[in-house]
């Protein structure tokens, strides 16, 4: 999925949406990121898909794919912040896609990921990401740590451990990665879709060579993920020391439809962002150390 020409055409122009000013395009440069995928139960993953258009991607063995992506945005249009995504690989269409093909024909199957939770570091990121693109952002205690042997990220909220991902640091990060993907989310009781494009070099480990650890706490925002039957060994891991990305200005949304008239509106709507400001301050870094008991 290449970067649309219209994005290149408005390079250096400006936008102002809901009080959030942007220099276009909305982009990041030289920001470290980690990614990991784990197999999980397909039927349980399917029950988390909203509406009747999204379906989990099905792997060779019939399993679904749970995705974790954490980006330490060091240079963006709205300052520095960490973005911590927990999602399910998915397709959009009238019926589930065949196994594996969505990875090869991403545009045809509208392959992307349905975001289950998306904590970030700053208020302005919540206001822009949720209010404009419909992403389920909320502010939380986050970190992104790189050592000689490991890359990790921890997520806490309200003084409670929520989530941690660790991957073994690859010895080299020289695999060229140019990829575009679709992020699906549920906001204002509509299905929202936004595109992001990455141009980076990565260190990737596949199959038995992939090594990572997942820890899921009891916080209400993440505890349900423990019921997905996520496997302990990752399908793949990736580390990008200097990722460059562009968030598309174009997004889509569709009404959620139901067989019967719904009696309540879910999930959050504009009331959750309308009074937010443009604060770039972070909450304190995570400090819980007894997360080992939550290992998957």
N, C-alpha and C positions, 0 to 999 in steps of 0.2 A: 504494500500500500504506500504509494509515493506521496510526497507533500504536494497538496493542490497548488496550482499556479497562482491562484488568487492570494494565497498567503505571502508568496514572494512579492506580489504586486503592492501589498500595503505595508511593506517593510518600512519602519520608521514613522508610521502614522500613529495617531492616538485615539483612545476610546475612553469613555466614562460611563460605567454601568452601575446603578444602585450606589452611587457615591464612591465606587472603586475605580481609580484611574489606572489605565494600562498604556504602556508603550508597546506597540504591536511589532511583531507577533508576540503572543504570550509564550515565553520561552525560558529555558534554563541552559546554563553552560557549565561544563567541568564539575558536575555534581556526582559524587559516588552513590552507587545503588547496588542493592542485592536483590536476587530473585530466587525463589525455590518453588518446586511443584511436588505435590504428594498425591498419591492415589487415595481415593476414598469411596465410600458406598454410593453407587449411582442412584438408587431409589431415594435414599435420604437426601441427596443433593437435589434431586428433582423437586422434592417437596418445598425447597426453599426458593424456587424460581417463581417470581410474581407473574400474574397474568397467564396468558395461554400462547405466548410466542417464544419464550426462552426455554432452552433445553440444555442440560449439561452435555459437554463433549464426552463421548464414550471412547475409552482407550481400548487396546486390543483385547484385554481381558474383561471388558465390560464395566470397568471401574470409571468413576468420574475423577476429575482433576482439581485439587484444591491448590490455589495459588497464593503465595505471599510475595509482595513486592514492597521494598522500603527504599525511599529515595531521600537522601540528605541534600535538599535543594540549597546550594550555597550561593547561587546567583540567579535571581528571578526578578520579574517585574514588580513583585510585591514583597521583596525582602527574602531573608533566609527562613526556611522552615523544613521540618521533616514531615514526610507523608508516608503513612503506614497502611498498606492495602492488604486486606484478606478477602479473597474472592474465589469464585468457581468458574473455571473455563466453560464457555457456553456458546451456543449458536442461536440465531434468531430465524424463525420461519414457521410454517404451518405444521411441521412435524419434526421429530428428532432427526438429526443428520446421521449418515452411516459412520461407522467407526473409522477414526484416523483421518478421513478425507477433509474434515474442517481445518486441519493443520496445513494441508496442501492447497486448499482452495478457500482461503480465508474470506475473500471478498464475496464469493458466491454464497457461502453459508453464513455471512455476517458474523464470522467468528470473533469472539472477544471474551470478556470476563464480566460476570455479574458480581458487583461489589457487595460483600456482606457487612463490612465495617471499614471506616476510613478515618482514623484519628490523625490529626495534624497538630503542629506546634503553635500556630498563631491564629488569632481571631480573624485577621484580614483574609487568611486562607479559607477559613470557614465561610465567611461572608461571600467571597467571590466564588469559591468552588461549589458550594451548595446553592446559593441564591441564583447564580447564573447557569451553571452546568448541571445542577441537580445532584451533585455527588454527595453521599451521606457523610460529610465531614463534621467533625466535632473536635474540640480542643482537648488534649490529653498530655500526660507526662511521657515523653518519648526520648530515646537516645539512638545514636548510630555510632558504633565503635569498631574501629579497625585496628587489629594487632598484627604481628608478624605471621600468625598462623590462623587467625579467625576473623570473620566479619559477623557482627551481631547487632540486633536491635531489640529493645525492650519497650513495652507499652504498659503503663499503669494509669489508673483513673480512680479518683476519690480515695486515694490511699490504698487501693487494692490492686494486686497483680492481675493483669489481664492476658498478656501474650508475650512470648519471646521466640525469636528465630536466631539460630546460629548456623553458619555454614563454614566449612573449612576453606581458608583462603587459597585460591589456585596459584600455582607458581608463576604462571604467565597469563596476561590478559591482552592477547593480541588477535583474537578472533573478531573480524569486522562484522558489526551487527547493525543493519539498517532495517527497521521494522516499524510498522504502524499497527495499532491495535484499537479496538473499540471497548470503551468502558460503559457498561450498562448499570443503571441505578434506578431506584424507586423513590420518587419525590413528588409531593403534591398528588399522590395517587396516580401518577403517570409513569410510564416507562421512559427513561431518559437515556440517550446514547451520545457519547462524545468521543472524539478521536484524538489520539496522541501519537506523535512520530518521534522515534529515537534514532540517532546516528552516533554510534559509539564503538568501542572495542571492549570485548568481554573475555573473561576466563570462565569457560563452561565445562562442567563435569556431568556426564550422563551415566544412567544406570548404576552399576555396582561401584563406579568410580565416584559417584556423587556422595557427598557426606555432609549431613546436616542434622540438626536437632530442633524439635518443636516442643514448646511448652505452652499449654493453654490453661489459664486460670479460671476462677469461679465467678469473675465479674459477669454481670448479666449481658453485657455486650458481646462476650466471647464464649461463655460457658457452653452455649448450645453447639458450638463447633466441635466439642468433644464427642458429641453424639453422631458425628459424620463417619465414624470409623476410619479416621485418617491413619494411613500406614506410617510407621516410624521412619522408614528409609525413604529419602527423597527420590523422585523420578529424575530430576535434574536440579543442579544449582548453577547460579551465574553471579559473577561479581563484575561490576563496571566501575572502574576507578574514576572515570571522567566522562560521565554520560552527558550528552547534549540532546535536548528534547524540545518539541514545539507542540503546544496544545491548540487544536483547531478552533477557529472562531465560530465554525458552523456546528450546530448540534441539532438533534432530532428528539421529538417526544411523541408518544402515542397515549391515548386514553387506555386505562385498564378497563376491561369489560368483564361482566359477571352474568351467570345464568339468571340470578335473582337480584333484585334491587339491594345494594349494600346498605347496611344500617349504620355504618360509621366510615369516616375518612381516615385512611392510613396510607403511608406513615406520616412523618412530619410535613408541614407546609411552610409557607412564607413566614408564618408567625415565629418560626425558629431562627430566622435570620434578619428580619426587618429592623430590629433594634441594635444589631451588632455594629461595632465600630471598625476602625482600621488599625487596631492595635497590633503591633508586631512582637510584643513581649511573649516569652515562653514561660510555661509552668516549670517548676524545678525538675531536674533530671530524675529519672527513676532511681530508686534506692533499695528496692526489695531484693534480697539475696537468697532467700530460701525457695527459689522457683523450681529446683530440681524435682520436688515432689509432684510437679505438674507436667512432667515429661510425658510425651506421647509415645 
